[in-house]
Amino acid sequence: MYQYKRVKDNLYVLSLDNHTEITEALKAFCDEKEILAGSVIGIGAISEATFRFLNPATKAYVDKTFSEQMEITNLTGNISEKDGCPYLHLHITASRSDYTCIGGHLLTARINGACELLVEAFPDAAVGRYLDGETGLNLYKF
Ligand code: FE
């Protein structure tokens, strides 16, 4: 599902296998390394992805799936803990074949090419989440 190299104490470089789903592979890595707090950045190429948009007025999520080849021009996010498990909060910007970009909150993305991530784990830390009534978001709980 992935290969990785530890490049510094809490810093890992990951190469995800082609055709894997990014959030699934990243969750598996966090499970393996017992990471419950950290940050993620990455790039890559995908052919199928579902992005999410939260309408703040209705607090309803709108999901949209894109089935086309795209470059991940930026993937940024963080890792926290929810119900004892790693919880990913990822955002993505992806470019299409016409060089325009689309983006949003990343729900799922299937790699078609490569995906290279940098994961920084915050050692001996677990940052939780709680559901905030006003925004409808799972916010950081410190
Ligand atoms: Fe988000």
Residues whose N, C-alpha, C, O or C-beta is under 5 A from the ligand:
A	BS01	FE	L90 H105
